[in-house]
Amino acid sequence: MAVSVRSQVSHPLDPLGPEEIAAAGKIVREQRGLTDSARIVSITLHEPPKDVVQSFKPGDPIDREAFIVVLDKAERATYEAVVSITAGEVRSWKHVPDVQPPIIFDEFLACESVVKQHPDFQEAMRKRGITDLDLVMVEPWSAGYYGDESERGQRLLRALVWVRPDPEGNGYAHPVDNVVVVFDLNANQVVRVEDYGVIPVPKTPGEYRPEAIGPLRTDLKPLEIHQAQGPSFVIDGHEVRWQRWRFRVGFTAREGLVLHTVGYEDKGRVRPILYRASLSEMVVPYGDPSPTQWRKNAFDAGEYNIGALANSLELGCDCLGEIRYFDAVLSDTDGNPVVIKNAICLHEEDYGILWKHYDFRLETAEVRRSRRLVISWIATVGNYEYGFFWYFYQDGTIQHEVKLTGLVSTAALPPGQKSPYGQLLSPDGLYGPIHQHFFNYRLDFDVDGPVNAVYEVHSAPEPLGPDNPHGNAFRSHAVLLEREGDGHRVVDPLSARYWKIVNHNSLNKVGEPVAYRLMPHGNVLPMAHPTASVMQRAGFMTKHVWVTPYRPEEKYAAGDYPNQHPGGAGLPAWTAQNRPIVDTDIVVWYTLGSHHVVRLEDWPVMPVQYVGFLLQPFGFFDANPALDVPPQHLVNPNGHGGQCGT
């Protein structure tokens, strides 16, 4: 059963509703006298200061503000506005020089339409035997920055081309390689068509829908999830309560799902852990130096507003069980509300054993089943799907997982050739280039309060000597990260490295600071050369952990406007100040990398690949916080649904 959640504003962090979006758009257009050339890039909640949020009590008045990014195409200028919806006024209006805001969906559509009408593009298609332009897919890739002074001040796309075999066919099986269209979005015109020579378009079909597959498996029996008494969580507006957890749900066009004020009830009080957690930035660098591929370095958050590309999860079967949904409310380019129905899915699921012990002397066993709360959303960025899943566990653990699926971005090779930079996918030249995905998460910790510090912890063997006469000794070593320059860290699985976020002012029962630890899973570093453009523009991906003092304006790991930016912004610039990070309000930024060497098994649609990390209590509690989880026979006394012993 699925239910969509809607509510009135009851808290300062509630995301803007449709009426508020409409009001904010109208206020900024009227009071700033915006003309038809002005486009609203995004309207989102302008979050109040922390002290206002943390002192808020139900019934207090709420001053609702919107943060608006405006692109004036005629002026080729970007503006930022803060609008009070409550007071009906523009409170600030700022021109941001020499930047390009994210590409908006209207520009995608306009680009494809105009490109298909250009005679140079039509000629490039005729050279390849393509005459039905209705089947052609013009994909608007961001242009990046490569030092070309002629591009300065222009709002550019670098469009690549595929062609469908028929109106319903998979166009990504048929790349039109060696054709690149440079497009000026402000002028809405083709700058040039680059043609690097004809490579035959691969013809092998790459269909994946059931009707194209043939006989489907017939031995898969139903797996049904039924919660007769409903789910164990409670939703109050945008606050979720489940198994001692409490948090608030937000959503922005740039970040997608945002978690606010995450805490865990312990001994009668809710103890804070995270003030705010979200995807900060992501980038996908490709490793093929060929003319079509070498500039493929998409910043899916900062260049494309990945939250605006969220799926409506009422289509298909993305979630399973007793589901509740939250809608995402965004804006169109005129400032009108756009609702993505069921953009966020909330449900709980069984997750095997939580804890167990069998006493062989007494022949008794105590077993507890683990249940986790899942809150997720999925975005489609052209060919790729990204699923972002947050898991909350009964033992106080938080897990984040990215599920990568969809279709690989394909290219074509001349007949009979292979490439060291990718995997051949069909005998007629279709191939998948090697690439990487980097995701940066902004984790605004609040471990038992806002005054925190970070230790890097690794384990090492003790040297032989009086303290280790038998050679068996090894132990962990914790190093306090004192300034931002100390906080540029990388994973080291061979030393079991992790990072511990502590509160020196809050001690557990053995007199040690309470803590949560950041536990990396699999991770990689970028393979591009340090001088490569993407390394300058996405400097955050060169380190896995960054630590900064909290500043509300420091939100995005690659800076506010990475689109066509020359680089150096965001984390590299902020941390160059080398500010102190001990016993203060801190933000931990974690970079998660996925290395994708394309396989034959990834085509025509890729089975999910998983990457993620854990936030795990480490002395935060005085004992196992899940001791009070009841045994299964008390949870499900009727014995249905796989009850133990039946």
N, C-alpha and C positions, 0 to 999 in steps of 0.2 A: 504494500500500500504506500502511496506517495502523497504528500501534502505539501503545498507551497506556503511559505511563511511570509506574512506581511504584518507590519506593525506601524504605529504612530511613533513619533520621536519621543523617546523617554530618557535618553542619555546623550551627553555631549559627543560621544564617538559614534553614534548611529550614522550610517552612511546617508547621503542625501536621497530623499525620495523624489518621485516624478514631479510633484508640484514645486518642490524646492529647486530642482534643476531648471524647470521652466521659468520660475521667478528670477533666478540668478542670471539666466541668459537674457531675459528681457531687461533687467536692470542694467547690465553692462552695455547692451546694445543702445538703449535709450540714453543713458547718462553719459556715455562716451561718444555718442553720435557715430556709431560704427556704420560704415557703408556696406554695399553688397559685396565688396571685395574682401571683407573681413570674414574669416572662418574661425569658428570655435573649435580648438583642438581638443580640449577636455574641460570638464567641470567636475570638480571633486570636493569633498569636504575639506575645509581648511581647519585642521585639527586644533583645538584649543591647547594652550600651554598645559604642561603636565600638572602643575599645581591646581589649576582649575578643574581638571578631570579628577584628580585624586581627592579633592575636597568636596566633590559634588555629592549632594544628597537628593534622593527622589523628591520631586516637587520644586527643586530650585529652578529659577528661570534659566533658559538656555539660549545663548546668543549664537545663532546659526550663521556660519560664514562659509562661503564657497571660494575655492581657489580656481582661477580660470586662466587658461593659456589661449591667447588669441594670435592668429596669423593673419596679417593684412597682406594679401597677395599683390595689390597694386603698389603698396609702399615697400614690399619685400621686407617687412618688419615683424618682429615678434614682441608681444606684450604679455605681461602678467598682471592679473587683477585679483584683489581680494574684495569680495562683495558681501556685505551683511544682508542676509535675507530677512533677518528679524527687523532691521532698521530700514531696509529698502534703499541702501546707498552703496556706492562704490567707495570703499575705504582706502584703497591704494591702487595706483595704476603706474606701471613701470615698463619702460622700453628696455628690452634686453638686446643689446647690439651684437651683431656678428654671430648669430646662432640660427640653427634650423630646428624647429620643433618636430616631433614625430610625424611621420607620414600618416595621413588620414585616409579612411576607406574611400571617400569620394574621389580622392586623387588616384587610387588604384584603378577605379572604373574608367575615369576620364583618360588616363594614360593608355589603356588598352584600346579604347575606341579611336583615339587620335592616331596612334601608331599604325593601326591597320589601314588608315586612309592615306598614309604617306607614300608617295611614289617610290622612294628608295627602298622602303620596307617591302612594298609589293614586288619590286623587281628582285629583291633578295629571296623572296618566297618562290617566285617563278623559276629562278635558277635551280631551285631544289624540287621542282615539280609540284609545288603547293599552290593551288588556285582557289580553293574554298577557304576564304579567310574566316568564315564563321567557325571553323574547326580549330583555328589557331589560338593558342593560349600565350598571351604576353604577360609575363610575370615581373612585377616591379620590384627589383632588388635595390636596396639602398646603395648609394654611390660610394660611400666612404670618403676618405681623404688621402690623396696621394701627392700633394704639393703642386698641383697644376693651378697656376695663378689664373688661368682663363676661366676656371670654375668658381672662383671666389665670388660670393654674393648670389650665386645661382642656387636654386632649390632643385636638386637633380635626383633622378633615378637612373639606374642602369638596368634596363629591362632585358630579360632572357626569354627564350621562345621554345615552346613545345607545340605539338599538334595532335589533336584527337584523331583516331582512325574513323570515328563516326560520332554523332552527337552525344552518345552515352558512353563512349569509350574512355579508357585511361590514357590521357595525353602524356603523362610522365614516362610512359614506355617509348615515347617517340620524340626525343629532343631534337630541336633544329639547331645543331651546334654551330659554333663559329659566327653566329649573328648576335650582335649586341646593339641595343638601341639606347642612346643617351637622351634623356627626356627632361625638359625644364618644366617643373610642376607649376611655378608661378606664371610663366608665359603660356602654359598648356600647349607646348609645341615640341616637336622632335628637334633636338640639337644636331644629331647626326646618327647615321646608321653605319655601324662598323661591321664589315664582312671580311672575315679572315680566311675565306675559301670554303668551297662546298665539301662537306662530309655527308655521305648518304644518311638519310633519316632511317633509324632502325625500324623494321617492319614487324618484328615478332610481337604478338599481342602480350599485354601484361595485365589482364583483367583479374579481378579478385572477388567480384560479387557472386553470389551463389549460382545464378543462372549460367555463369561462364565457367564454373569449376567442374561440373559433371556430378556424378553421384556423391552425395554427402554421407558421412558416417551414420550408421543406423543403430549403433550399440551404446549410445550415450543416454543414460536414464535421467529422469528429472532430479534435480537437486533443488529442493524448495526450502526457503527460510520463512518461518511463520512465527510471529510473536503475538500470541493470542491476547496478551494483556498490554500490548503496545511496547514501545521502546523504553529503555531505562533512563533516557535523557529527558530533560525539561528545557523548553525554549521559552524565554520571556523577552519578547522583542528581538533584539539581536544578541542577547546574552544566552549562552548555553551552559547548563549544569548537568554534569554526569559523573558519577562515581567519585565524588569529592573534587572533581575538576570544575573550574569556572573560567570562562573566557568570553570575549565579545567578537562578533563577526563583522568585518568590514570588507570593502571591495573598491578598488580604483582601476581606472582605465590602464594605467601604466604597470601596476604591480599585480593586479588580479586580487586574489584573496589576501586579506590582512587579518591577522589575529591580534587582538588587543587585550591587555590586562589579564594575562594568563596566570592563574593561581590554583593552589591545591589546599583544600580544607584539612587542617591537622590540629587535633586537640581543641576543636571548637572555634578556630579562626582560619580565615583564608589567607594563606601565606603567598605573597607575590613571587613570581619566577621571571616572567617576561612582561615588560610593558607593551612591546610591539614587536611583531615578527612578520617578515614579508620577503618575497623575492625582490631584490634590489635592481639587478641587471642580469642579462644573459647575452652571450655572443657565440656565434657558430663560425669559427675560422676553418676554411677549406685548405687542403694541402696540395692541390694540383696547380702547377704554374702555367697551365695552358691559357690561351687568350680569353676563353669564356669563363674560366673558373677562378682565376687568381685573385679577383677582387670580391669574391663571395665571403663576406664577413658580417653577417647580419646581427645587429643588436636588437633582439626581438622585443625587449622592453622599451629601451630608450629611443629606438627608431620606429617601432611599429605599434607601441601601446598594446602589449600582448593581452592585457585584461579586456580590451575591447574586442578581442578575437575569441573570447570564451564561447564554448558550445552551450547550447540549450540542452540540458541533460534529459529532457523528456524524449529525445530521439534516441533510439537504440536501447542498450541495456548497460549503461555505464556504472550503475549502482544496483545492488541487490539486497533485498531485505525490507525492513520497516523503515522507509526513507522519509526524510523531511528535506525540503528544498528552500533555498534562499534565492530570490531574484537579484540580478545585478542591474542597477539603474545608472546609465551613462547618458551622454548627450550626443546629438548629431552636430553637424557643423553650423547649424543655425541657432544652437542653444536649446533645442527642444529635447525632451527626455526620450531615451531609447531604453526599453526594458529587455534584457536578456532573461527570458523566463527560465527558472530552474538552473541558474548558472552554478550554484554551489550545492553539493550533495552532502547530507549528514546522515550517517547510519552507524550501527554498531555490528561487530562481527566476532565470532569465535576465533581465538588465536592459539589453540592448543593448550599446553600445560602452563599454568602460571607459576606454581611451585608444587613440589611433591617430596614426601619421604616415606619409605617403607621400613618399619622397624622389624627386622627379621627375627629378633628374639621374642617380641610380643606378637608377631604376625599381624601387625596392624599397618594400615597405610592411610596417610592424609594426602589428598590430591585436590588441587584447586584448578579450575579451568580459567584460562586467561580470556578476557574479553577486551576488545579495544574499540574506541570511538574513532570513526573515520570522517574527516571533513576534507572535501576534495573539489577540484575544478579542472577542466580540460580546455586547452586552447588549440585551435588549428591555425598554423602559420604556413599558408601555402600548401606545401606537400607534407609537412610534418605535423604530428600531434604530440603535445606535451601534457601529461597528466601530473598535477601537483597534489600530493596527498600528505596531509598531516594526520598522525596517529597519536592518540592519547591512551596510555596504558594504566591499569589499576595500581601499579607499583610506583607511579610518579614519573615514568619515562615518557618522553615526547620523541617521536620519530618523524623525520621528513623523508619523503621518497618522491623522486621524479620518475615517471614512467614514460619512456620515449617510444613512440610508435609512428604509424603513418607510412608515408612513402619516402624513400631516399630521393634526394635531388640528383637526377640523372644527367649524364652527358653522353656523347657519342664519339666513337673512334673510327678511323678509316678501316675499311674491310681488311681482315687478316691481322690487325694490330692489337696489341695489349698495352697497358700502361702500368708503370710501377706505382702510380699514384691512385690506383683504384682497382676495383674488381670487375672483370667482364661478366655481364649478366645475361647476355644472349650472343649467339654466334655471329649475328649481324652488326655487332659494334656497340650495343647498349652497355654502359658501364656506370658504376657508382663510385664517385671520388671519395677518397679518405678525408675525414673531417673530425672535428672535435666540438663538443658542446660545453660551455662553461656557464654556470649559474652562481650568482652571488646573492647571499642572504644577509639581510640586515637584522641582527638579533639584538634588540634593545633590552638588555638584561636588567632585572630588578629583583635579585635574589635576596629575599627577606628584607627588601628595601633598596633604595637607589644607590647606596654607597657600596660599590663592589671593586674587586681587583681580579686579575687573571694570573694564574700560574701555568707554565708549560711543564708537563710531567712526562718523563721518560724512564724506562727501566734499563739497568745495566748490571753486568756481573761485577762482583767485588774482586779486587786483585787478591791473589794468593798472599797469605801472611798470617800474623797472629789472629786477626779477626776472621779469617777464612782459611783455616788450616786444611779443610777437606775439599776445597774448590767448588763447593755447592752453592755458595751464597750469591744472591743477587737481590737488588732492591730498587725501589723507585726514587727518583730525584725530582724535586719540584723547584723551578726557577721562577721567581716573581718577575713579571714584565712591568718595568717601571715607567717607561716612556714609549711614545708611539714608535720610535725607532727600534725598540725591542720587540714590537708587536707584529713584525712582518715574518710570518712563520710558514713552514711547509710540513706536510705530513711525513711521518717516518714509521711505517708499520713494523720494521725490524726492531725498533726500540719500544714498540707499544705506546707511541706518543699520543697524548691527549691534552686537552686544555681544561683547566678547572677554574670556574668563576665563583669566587668566594665573597662572603660578607664577614670581614674581620670583627664587626661589631655584634654579630649574632653567633653564639657558640652552641654546639650540640652537647650531649650529655657527657662526652669525654673531653670537653674543653677545647675542641677544635672548631675553626670557622665552618659554618654551614656552606655547602657548595653544590653546584651542578657542574657536570663535566660535559664537554663537547667531544663526542667520540666519532672520529671519521670512519667511514666505510671506504670502499675502493675510491681512488682519486688519481688524477694525473696532472701534469703541468703542460703548458702549451708547447708545441713543437716548432712554432714559427721562430725565425731568427730575431734576436733582440732589436735589430734595426727595422723590422717589418712594420708597416703602418699599423696593423691591428695590435701589435704589442704596445705601441704608443697610446692608442685610443682605448684599449682595454687593459691598462696596466694592472687592474685589480686581479687579473687571472694569473699573474706571475707569482702570487703568494696565496696560500690556502686560508690563512688566518691574518686578519688585520684587527687592531684594537684602537679605538678612538674615544676621546671624551665625548659625551653626548652634546650634540649641537642640533637643534631642530631643523636647521637649514641644510644639514648634511644628510641627504636621503638616498642618493643614488651613487653606486660604486664607480661609475664612469662619468660622473658629473650630471648636471641637469639636462644638458642638450648634447648628447654624443653624435647626433646625426650630422655628418660632414665636419665634425670637429677634428682639429689636427692632433689632439691627444694631450695627455698629461693632467687632465682634469680628474676630479673625484678623489679617490683614496690616495693616489700618489701625491697629489698636491696638498691635501689636508695633513697627511702624516709627516710631510716634510717639515712641519712646524715643530715636530718632536715634543708635543705637549705631554704633561704628566698624566698617567692613567691608573694611578694607585689610589684606592679608597676615594673614588669619585663616581659620578654617574657615567657609566661606560656603555659603548656599543661594540659588539663583536660582529665582525663581518666574515662570513665563511664562504669560500669559493669552492664549488663542487664541479669537478671535471669528468666528462665522459668521453672516452676515446673510441671512435667508430671506424674500425676497419670493416668495410662493407663485405657481407657474405652472400653467397648465392641464396641462402635461406632467408635473407632480408628482402627478397623480391618475390612477388610484386608488392606485398605489404609487409611491413616489418613486425615480427613478434616483439612484444614489449621488452625493452632493456631497462634495467633498474640501476639507479644511483641514489645515494642518500646519506644521512647522518643521524646520530642520536644525541639527544640531550637527556642526561641520566642523573638522578640524584646521587650525590656523593657526600654522605654525612649530612645531608639536608634533613633527613629524618633520623630519629634515635633508634629505629629498628625497621624491619620490613613493614612498609605501610600497607601491604596487602594481606596482612595476617587475618583481618576481619572479613575477607571475602568468604562468603558461605560455601560449603561443599555443594556439589551439583544436585544431590538429592533434595536439598532444601530449596534450591533455585527452581527446580523443575520436578516437583513431587509426582506428577502424573506419568513421568517416564517417556514422554514423546520427544521426537527430534533427536534420536541418538543418545538417549539417557544411558548412563553407565550401568552395565550389567544386564541390559536387555538385548 
